[in-house]
Amino acid sequence: MIDTDSSGTITFDELKDGLKRVGSELMESEIQDLMDAADVDKSGTIDYGEFIAATVHLNKLEREENLLSAFAYFDKDASGYITIDEIQQACKDFGLEDIHIDDIIKEIDQDNDGQIDYGEFAAMMRKGNGGIGRRTMRNTLNLRDALGLVGN
């Protein structure tokens, strides 16, 4: 869609026009920064490989931002840890009363300190579908749905 002349590359003007078509309000300097970051070989255009690499990178950044938001949702006191009390409060907020919070903590808490740090939380969320902690957390708290993270 952005490569309007079908040349196989995206010029600055094509990028600027394409972003405007999708409602972007980026300033020209910000668009130039995007162009510079994506144009790895410094040819002045973005080829297919550079476009895919930039898209994958942005997707990864967005997922990381979603993880940070989800962690912050549970870490109410911004201590850097999700405690049993914070999980209990989240369960209460979701109307879940019969939850075995100790089991959740044990599955996720890799260093066995009784709380979940960001690294442990991110590892749990990144596990494949077979990850026990992720399955328990998702099934129990419907985390991704509740935080609007479905599809990310």
Summary of the structure (lengths in Angstrom):
residues: 152
radius of gyration: 20.9
end to end distance: 22.7
largest distance: 59.9
contacts: 363
relative contact order: 0.09
helix: 59%
strand: 5%
